[in-house]
């Protein structure tokens, strides 16, 4: 059948939620009316096939999620394969035979659960993430895998979506043939979060929208650190990462704006032992960051706490909070920053916005999803 690419026909930006079933899984309470897509996370590559690790637990939850299309018939329910630390991709994609085995399993999976498509979350082709196997051949094999998945999905009677999660930093794209891959994908879901990662001893914006230049952070410990990496040749880029920066890069590389979906973080990253200079931003912490925190906990515990002061960085177009009493700094997305990201998507003509992940949002009024939905509409 002839496939019409969804990205080319979408009138409004997509609102795409990654979703990990919550402990108190109540599918009827998921706000599907405010979503265009929901991506159930995750399946894994197991024995070369796409499977749930515990199908007896996950399978019924996915089926219950699909049933929620009764509340929003336009909702696309998809399945994600992979995630951070998920292995098996390089071996699975290595040969035409191994790819076909996986593709056939994906086809059966989509039929069984009556899904609208799938999201490939290989972190990362050609680059080991969290100790996953990587080969130089991954680059071409990823292209071949996406081509095979596209051909399989096109054999269904109804249109099926193919998306993939991509990194918010440039080195990833040295290992992916974007021009070829985007012939087969409807969207690339760019993970524009963890831009300052969980292994950083320096504070910074982990999910900024606005482009930040080296000169914007001069005089800070973070600038000294980045500059030392650049001067030593450990990195070829002296500037911090951001959504705007990677979007401009991808468009320059030839990716159609309508196929780019940027990410929002429904969680924050917290550092301790942070000195008060610059209200804790771009400072050295007392060690590796102490953890991540779902937005609903930030809303409940941090936003009303008088010891925490919220600051807005107009360059990064991102909020952060600092607690001088406990020397805590938190980088996160709030309702203001996700609204600005959504407005940017509309102004730039991008495909839409996605987020990791829906279960981290507050159930109260004025949620992050509410802010995104209002900005779209």
N, C-alpha and C positions, 0 to 999 in steps of 0.2 A: 504493500500500500504506500501511497505517497504521504510523507510526513510533513505536516505544517509545524514549524518550530514555534513553541509556545511563546518564547521570548519576543518573537517578531510580531505576535498578535496581541500581546498583553497591553491593555489600555492604561491600567494603573500599576504602580509598583507592587510586586508580590510581597506578602508578609509570610515568611517561611520560618516555622518553629522547629528546631530540633527538640525532641522530647524523650526523656528517660522516665518511664513510669515511676510515679512516686510510691512511697511505702503504703500510704492510704489511697491506693489507686481508685479514683472515682471518675470514670470516663465521661459520665453525664455532666460533670462539672468543669470539664476542659472547655475554655472559651473558644470553641471552634468557629463561632460566628465572626470572630475578628481575624481569622487566619485564611490565607489562600492555600497554604501547604503546611502539612505537619509531617515531620520525618522521624519515625520511630527509631530509637537508637539503643542497641546496635545488634546486628548479626556479626558473625566472624567468619573468617576463612578456616574451616575445619576439615581436615583431610581433603583439601583442595576444593571444597564446596562451600556455598553460602548457607550457613545454618545458625540457629540459636544455640547457645551453649546449654541452656536449660529450656527446651521447647515446651515442656509441660507447664512451665510457669509463664514464659513470655508469649507463647502462642495465643492463649485465650485473651490476654491483654491487648494484643494487636488486633484480634478479631473484634473486641469490644470497642477499640478505637475506630475501626472502619465503620462500625454501626453508627457512629456519631455523624456520619455524612447525612443522616436523616435530618439533622439540625442545620446543616449547611451543605446542600447538594453540590455546590461548586468546589467544595474542599477536595484537595488532592492529598491522599494519604500515601506516603512513601516509606521505604525501608532504607536505613543506612547500614553499610557494611564497613566495619573497621573501627576507627577511632584511635586515640593516642595509645601507643604501646601495643596495638593489635598487629600480630605478625601473620605470616603466611602468604602475603601478597606477592613478594618477589618470586617465590617458588611456584605459586599458582599461575602467574603470568608468563612463566619462562618459555613455554612451548605452545604451539598451536593446539596440541592435544590437551595440555593442562588448562589452557584458557577455555577450550570448548567444554570441558568437564564443569568448570565453574559457571559458565554462561548457561548451560543446561540446568544446573541446580537453581540458578537465579530465576530462570523462566518458570520452573515448577513452583518455586516459592511465591512468586508474584501471582500465579494462577490460584494457588491454594488459599492465599489470604485476600485475593481480589483487590490488589493494590494498583495504584496509579503510576508507579515508577520506582526508581531506586537511586540512591546516592552513594557514590564510591568515596570512602574516606580512608584512603591509603596515605599514611603519614610515615615516610614519603617515598615516592619513586626516586631511586638513585641516592637517597640520603637516609641514613639510619636515624629513626626517631625512637628514643627510649630503648635502644638496643635491638631494634628490628633489623632483619636481614635486608641488605641493599646491594644491588649490582649495577654496573654501568649500563647493562642491557635493559634495565628497568625502563629507561626513557622510551625506547622503541616499543617495548612490550606493553607499556601502559597505553600507548596509542592504539596498538593492535587490540588490546582488551576493550577499550572504549568503543572501537569500531565494531567489534563482535557483539558487545552488549547492545549497541544501537540497532544493529541488524536484527538481533533477537527481539528487541522491544517493538520494532516495526512490523513484526509478524503477528502481533496481537490485532484483534479486530478494532479495538479502541485505542486512541493515542496514549502512549506511555512516555513518562518523563525520564530523562537521564541527567543527573547532576553529579558534580564532584566537589569535595571540599579541597580548597587550595590554600596555600600559605600566604600570610600578609607581608612576606619579605622576599626580596628579589632572588636570592640564591636558589630558591625552590624552582624558579622558572628556567634556570640553566639546565634542569633535568627533565623538563616537560615540554613536549612539542605543542605549544599552545595553539598555533595556527591549525594544526591537524586535529588536535583533540576537540577543539571548539566546533569542528564540523559535525561532531557526533553528540556533543552535550547541549542541553537546553540552557543550562546555567553553570557558571563556576561560582561556588559559594566561598568567597574569600574570607578566611578566618582573621579578620582584622581585630583580633584580641590576643592577649598574651604577648603583646609587642615588647613589653618588658616582662620577662618570663619568671617562672617560679624558682629559677636558679640564680636570679640576680640579687646581689647584695646591695645594689643601688636602687633607690626608689625612682619611679617615673610613671608616666601614663601607660597603662597596659592596653587601653582600647581608645586611643585618641582619633579624632576625625581630622583635625587641621594639620597641615604640613608644618613640621617643626624643623628648623634649620639649626646647624651647629652654632651659629652666632646667637640663637635664641636662648641657649643654655650655657653660654660662656660664663666662666667663674664658678661653676658648680662642680662637685666631685664627679657627677655623671658625665659631664663634658670632658673632664680630664681622662676618665676611663675610656670613653668612646674614641677620643683623639689618640690615645695610646694604642688602641687596636688598629686604628687607621694608619698611624705612622709606622707601625711594625709590619703592616701588610696582612694582618690577620683578618681585616675586612677591607673591602674596596669602597665602602660608603661611610662617610664621617657623620651623617645625619641620623637622628632618631627615626623610627618607623611611624607610619600613620596610615589611616584609610585613604586619605586624599592622595598621598604619595604613591601607594601601590596601584590605585585606580588610574592615575595619570600614566604610570608606567605600563599598565596592561593595555590601555587605549593606544598608547604610542606603539606597542608591540602588535597592534592590529586586532585586538579583541573588541568585538562590538559592545558598546556600552550596555545595550539591552540584555546582554548575556552575563553581565557582572552583577552579582548580589553581594553586598557588603555585610559584615557581621557586627552585631552588638553583643556585649557581654552582660548576661543577667547574673553576674557575680563580680565580686571585687577581689583584689589582692592586697594583703596586709603585711606591712613591715613593722618591726619593733626595734627599739634602740635608735630611733631616728632623731638627729639633731634638729633644733628648731629653725635653723637658717632656711629662708625661702619657704617657711611654713612646712618644712619636711619634704618638699619636692626636689628631686634630683640630688638627694643626699645619700651618703653611705649609711647603711643601717647597722645594727648590731650583729648582723649575720645574714644568712639566707632568709628570704621572706618566710613568715611564720604560717602562711596558709591562705587559702581562698575562702570566701564567704558568700553564700547566696544572697541575692538582693533582698529577699524577704527578711533575712536576719539583719542586714544593714538598715532596712527601713524600721525594724522593730527596736534594735539595740543601739545603733549608732546615730541615726538622724535626729532622734529626740534627746540624745545625751548632751548636756551642756558643756561637757569637757571636749566634745568634738566640734571643731569649726569647719564649715564647708567653704571651700575656695573654688573659684572658677578661673581656668586658664584660657584666655581668649585666643591665644595662638593655637593651642591644641584643641580648642573647643571641647574641653573635657573638665569635669569636676574632680576634686579630690578632697579628702578630709584629713585633718591633723589633730591629734590629741597631745598637747604639750605635757600634760600631767603624766601620761603613760608612755610618751614618746612613740606613739603609734601613727602611722601614715597609711591611708587606704586609697587605692586607685580603683575606680569603678565607673559604670554608666548609671545615670539617673534619668528622670523623666525629661529634663531639659536636654541632656546630651543625645538621648535616643531620638527626640523630636528633631534636633538639628541634623542628625544623621539621615533621618527620613526626608527632611527638606532638601538636603544635599542630593540624595538619590533622585528626587524629582527634578531638581534644577539641572543635574548632570545627565538626565535621561537614562539612568541605570535601570537594571532589571528589577531591583528591589532590595529588601533588607531581610536578613535572617538573624537568628540569635541562638546562642547556647546558654542555657536551655530553659524551656518553658516552665518546668517545675521549680526553678529558682526564683520565679517572679512572686511578688506579693499577691495574696488573694483579696486584698483590700481595694477600695476604690482608688483610682489614680495610679494604676499599675504601670509598669514599663510598656506592656503590650497596649494598654489604653492609650498611652502617649503616642506610640507608633501609629496605631489605628486612626487616631484623631489627625495626626500629621498627614496621613495618606488621604483622608477624606475631608 
